[in-house]
Amino acid sequence: MATTILSAPNNDWSDWHKSANAHIVGGSPANKTLSFDFIPDTDVFNGPYRVQVLYASDTGFTMEEEVFTGGGDFDFTIAADSAGYVYFRVMSTSTIPTGVRLTDPEEFNPVDESDVPSYTPFDPNYVPPEPTVPGCDLPAWLPGAQQPITNTPGYRPGAGQTGGGLDPLVFDLDGDGVIELTNMNTNGIHFDYWADGFSESTGWVGPDDGMLVWDINGSGAVDSIAEMFGSNQSIRFLMESNFDTFRNEENGFARLAKQDLAINGGNGDGKIDASDAIWSQLKIWRDANQDGISQPGEMLGLNAIGINSIDVSSYALDGFVGISNGGFTRVIEGNTVTHKGSFTMAGGAVREVVDVWFGSNLQNTFYNQDYTLDVRTLFLPTMRGFGQIADLHIAMSIDNGAGGLLEQVQNFAANRTFEQLFAQSDAVRGDMRSILMKWAGIDALAAPDIKAHDMYATMPEFLFLRKLAGQDMSFLPTWFDGTPWMPWVSDGIEAVFDSWENVLNNFSARMIFQSGGSALFAPGAKYNPVSDVFEGPLALSQTAIAQLQTAASGQSDREGFWHSVATFIDSVKGVANLSATEQSWLNTAITASSAGALNWAEIVDTLDDQVTIMQSNSNVFTGSRYDDVMDKYWLVVGNIQATGGAGNDGLFGWNGNDTLDGGIGNDVLTGGLGNDTYLYDSGHDMIVENGAAADFNVITFGAGIVASDVSVHLARMDSFVTHFFLNVQGRGTITVMNNTAGVHSVQYIDELRFADGTVIAMTNMAATLHGTNDDNPFIDGVSWQSTTRSTINGYDGNDTLRANDMGSILNGGAGNDTLTGGFGSDAYIISAGNDLIDWAGGVNDTILVPVGYSLADVSFYRVEYGNTPYVGNTQDARIEVAGLGSITIKAHFSNQTNFTIPTLQFADGTTVNLRTQPFIVVGTSGDDFYGVASNWVTQDDTYLFGEGNDVIIEGLGGIDTLLFPSSYSMANITIQKVDYSDARNNLLIKDGLGNSVTVRLNFDLPANSLERLKFSDGTIVNISSLEIDSQGSAGDDTMRGIEFGDASLADRMYGYGGNDNISPGEGNDISYGGDGNDQIYDWLGNDILYGDAGNDLLDGNDGDDQLFGGTENDRLYGWNGNDTLDG
């Protein structure tokens, strides 16, 4: 979509045309018709297109539109001889929502001009008479009005697209050794980096070079930055927070190198070429027409342009001179090159590829989505949008229902006379505030998102400024500028509301001007909604000033009336630019309407802060209705009572017992030493207490505010300090800070007093502590030690939360969080992610399961790590909630009260006793050890068979079960008794994959035994029903028969290598000595003994035994019974 300017040299339209029939021959241009005959270039448009007049100086219509297919006439009327230029734009009506940008006037092909006496060519260098910021397309008023807020990208903006990059890889396609980049201030290119529907002004690649893109969805176009390679974090954040990550991971080369990994279909050879899976999806975008829109002819396959490979193993930093020295020296047209590498052409030529961070302006944007224009907007005021705010006529067209933005603007424009626009200044500003909030899509009554913006989330004005600056996206911290630190909260509040007041004044002036306020100026004064500036002869009208004099004479608040007039004039042309004559007219009117009580100079003074120095002791001072600064010399020790009034005031009491009332507005109140009282009714106030802990400070609330309206919050609101603030429902906030070392947060203010007589000590107020949506390394509940349980929220990210000792509710939110309790009764909320309670602290702690889950969703596991038995913190419990997450209690089973949590509670109030609840014991994929559960009341244990070689020690009896995963059955497991030199009477259960579970001393005592095996199909096998063989080792083993724990006393024993001592005991046993000099002593029963290799001793004892000595020199003793001996 392009805006084109057609001009008539020296405003002479008498013989002007563009293409055939677009001309006026002879005479004055007033009330004549210009006809544009367009035949579009078929290479540019292949379907319908539309021509829209955005603004034409002194024409009959500010907005017109016609749609053509293949060409046609477009007419509009010249309304005055002073007409100087016409803005129009041509857009495709095809599926490309952003249309087609036309920068070359020759793309409009003229038809036969034989009937035209002369042809005035289009001047592509014509610049309309509009003030702009040098080198960019923003009006001059905007950066100044929103100071100290800037439109510089914030410290850590998130791109809103995973896998994409703000820093694409740029290729030297033409091989000239020069990376050709263009400057955002002059190239006119916009691109939607954030995929938010707004295209930002940006630096770009010249037409001879190109960017590497990944056509993920096969559309043949670049649909978002997700299809580029680079980081989705700002260069400033990466350089200053983690330079190694920036160097090696957060750049375009590193992102591309991931596609060389085997997991992504690469072959790991350090380059991307045809052998990698991604190769066919890679394209070079060569933006030949420099419009920032990818067209099929610009998306070039790598093979097609002769690229053979891209090196991703030997890229390096380019021109880096250290952060303190400015970072990178290779800056091309405002675009920073940070990394360089190479690519190889099919013929072997090696060329340069670089990682480029384009310069961008997040405020210089246009809305790029389709919308249906509501014709009513053509007859209403409109204003240019900035950042993430669409032009007003677009926003009205989208929000055009009952109670919507269009209706609000209609009411504003129609409901007041010229004089009422100034007489009803409070109502006008209130309506404009509502319009601005609606325009930006901000619900001023919505619950504040403190996790995203801390205390500033309670300020709709702050949210509007973020949209205006184009920074309504997730980043940390939440401030606007490009530094890693947030300002002091008092400076931050002042900055927000100074910027808001300036922006409100300027947008109000534009709306007032188009709603009848233009009458204050002489004919010819205009507002240009394209450039967003006032144009023409902005001289005041003496007649209009006289009208205002008459209106002001009937007003009770004449100062307020003329203050509104002055504010309007200042926003349109600046009071400093008034001529002496104009000032004289205003002074006469003001003096006459106020009977000499006011003059123009005094009204102008109300536009600036009013400063009062309070030098007397024990005096009462009252500020004005505007912004006041009331300061007391710090040497004065008296008691001050200061009232700020209706503006944004600064009141400084310092020493003494002061009473400070900021009044209406957003005020900064500094009490200093002494017992201070702060009065609050509305606004976002800041209290700065520099006193000692012994001071007694009070906040007194105005009528209508009750205790239930006030909540306490702690959030990180500046670089180093966590302040607290009071959120007053429907009124605003009070932020409290204290610069005195050793004074605890809860001691800043001692009491809250309400108009209904309620008095609450701050130590009895519960607080909510807020993290952010990113990783929070430490949120410390100790910073608020009240007698009432506080809530600590980590939100998204991997957070560390610590409770205070009075009892806290800890909610880590999404992410893997670490929660530490205090000595009070704490509650831990199970949330998304895998959280860890590393120290419970108290004895009556509770784990809370949120709404929507029941006991049927919960699984209980005991987890331990490592194969060495520890005493203490390895006895962990994990509670998993299906569809939500898990929480692990460190050392829950260690019998230490500071680690044990007794209760799990559901939202409906039902509870589970975690000391009696059965837990399934689960190991890791490695070798695990399961010891005696010393803090486990139930004795019926369940263990889960898994990967690795795990060990269980039982000792408390009960019916214990080993649970197998799916696909397991008795057919693919082996069960043995093992009697090694260092492990006797153990039960070994193993599969054919190298995994096993050993139950130590299983056959020593019944209390040590594992009783059951359970399979996924529900089959249960009692181990006591199985005949279990005994296995020795290659060493010297001492083996005894199984006296209990299997099906019978009949044993089968294998000694294997080594010199073994085997005693099967009672029953009909079979024993194999194996290699080595073995001794087998059997007792009762008809036994079979095999000595095997070695010099063995076989003793059958009682029963009819069979003894086989094997090779070498053996000794065989049959003793009682009918024995068979074979030496």
Secondary structure, DSSP 8 states (H G I E B T S, - for coil): -EEEEEE-GGG--TEEESSTT-EEESS--TT-EEEEEE-B-TTT-SS-EEEEEEEETTBS-S-EEEEESS-EEEEEEB--TT--EEEEEEEE-SS-TT------GGGB-----TT-S------TT---S--B-TTSSSBTHHHHHTTT---S--SS---SSTT--SS-EEE-TT-SS---EE-HHHH--EE-TTSSSEEEEE-EE-TTSEEEEE-TT--SS--SGGGB-S-SS-HHHHHHH-HHHHHHTSSHHHHHHGGGSGGGT---SSEEETTSTTGGGEEEE--TT-SS---GGGEEETTTTTEEEEE-SS-EE-SB--GGGTSBS-EETTEEEEEEEEEEETTS-EEEEEEEE--EEEEEEEE-S-----GGGGGS------TT---HHHHHHHS-STTSHHHHHHHHHHS--TTHHHHTHHHHHHHHHHHHHHHHT--TTS---HHHHGGGGG-HHHHHHHHHTT--S--SS--SSSSSS---HHHHHHHHHHHHHHHHHHHHHHHHHHTTGGGGB-TT-EEETTTTEEES---B-HHHHHHHHHHHHT-S-HHHHHHHHHHHHHHHT-GGG--HHHHHHHHHHHHHHTTTS--HHHHHHTTS-EEEEE-STT-EEE--SS-EEEEE-TT--S--EEE--SS--EEE--SS--EEE--SS--EEE--SS--EEEESSEEEEEEE-S-TT---EEEE-TT--GGGEEEEEEE-SSS-EEEEEEETTTEEEEEEE-STT--GGGS--EEE-TTS-EEEGGG--EEEE--SS--S-EEGGG---SS-EEEE--SS--EEE--TT-EEEE--SS--EEE--SS--EEE--SEEEEEEE--SSS-EEE--TT--GGGEEEEEE--SSS--SSTT-EEEEEETTTEEEEETTTTSS-TTT---EEE-TTS-EEETTTS--EEE--SS--EE---TT------EEE--SSEEEE---S-S--EEE--TT--GGGEEEEEEEETTEEEEEEEEETTS-EEEETTTTT-GGG---EEE-TTS-EEEGGGS--EEE--SS--EEE--SSSSS-S--EEE--SS--EEEEESSS-EEE--SSS-EEEE-SS--EEE--SSS-EEE--SSS-EEE--SSS-EEE--SSS-EEE-
